[in-house]
Amino acid sequence: MKRSPPDPKAQARRAALNALRRARRAADRAGVALSEWEGEFLGSVEDRVKTYGRAFGDPEKGGPGQALSALQSVKLKEITAKAKGDRPRKPGPHRGERDD
């Protein structure tokens, strides 16, 4: 019996919802208090992904098969890092650039 290939949009939706839940759970377990904005961000993005399958309307803000825009992904990574207790990384000089 052959299976049909998995739907990439459904996979992206599930991955985004799982990442949002993991970020919230990590913050709860670590006892890290998320700011009001961060809590609202996680809730609203989760609602939009559940309702529409993606959390952004402008197709230029993210790939066609993605559930989160590029900036939403960055913010989610920052919230997850805060929940884990990691220090935020500051961009350093690029290769080939001198730090005088």
N, C-alpha and C positions, 0 to 999 in steps of 0.2 A: 504494500500500500504506500503510495507516494504522498508526501505532505506538500502542501503549497508553501512557498517561501514566506517567511515571516514579514509582516507589514512593518517597514522601517518607521513609519509615523507612530504606530502603536508602541514600538520599542522605545522610541525617543520619549514618548509620553510617560511610559512606565519608569524609564530611567530618571526623568526629571522629578516625578512624584517621589520616587525612592530617595533621591538626593535631598529633596526638601525635607522629607520625614527624618532622614538620618541627621541632618543639620539640627533640626529642632530637638531630637532625642539626645544628641551629643551635648547640646547646651543644657538640657534638663539634667542629664546624668552628672555633668561636671559642676552643676550649680552656678553656671555662668548666667548672669542676668543679661538678656538681650535688651537692647534699647527698644523703646516703643516703635520706632521706625522699622527696626529689623524684624520684630514680631509681626508687624503689619505687612511688611514686604513678603515674608514667608507665607502668610495666610492668603494674601491677595494673589500671589503668583500660583499657589496651589489651586485656588478656586478657578483661576483662568485656565490652567492646564486641564483641570477636570472638565470644565464646561466646553472649551473650544479646542482642546488638544494641543494648544500652544499658548504661550503667555505674552505674545506680542502680535501686533496687527500689521506692522510695516514689514513687507518681505525683504527689504534691504537691511534690516537689523539682524537678521540671522538666516541660516541656511534653510532651504525648503523642507528638509526632513527633521529639523530640530524643534524642540519644544520650548527652549529658552533662547533669548537673544544673547549676543556676546556679552553685553554689559550685565545682564541678569546672571549669567554664568559666573562672571568675575565677582559680583556681589555675594553670590551663594558660596563661592570658595572662601571669601573673606569671612563670612559669618561662620562657616565650618571651622576655619582656622582659629577664630576667636573662641569658639566653643571647645576646641581641643587644647587651647592654651598656647598655641604657637604665636610667636611674635610676627607681626606683619613684616613682610619683606619689602625693603625699599629698593627701587631700581638703582643699580650701580652703573659705573661707566661701561660702555659697550666695548667690545673687543676692538682694539686698534686705537681707541681714544686714550688720550693721556689725562691723568688726573693731577693737574698742576696746582 
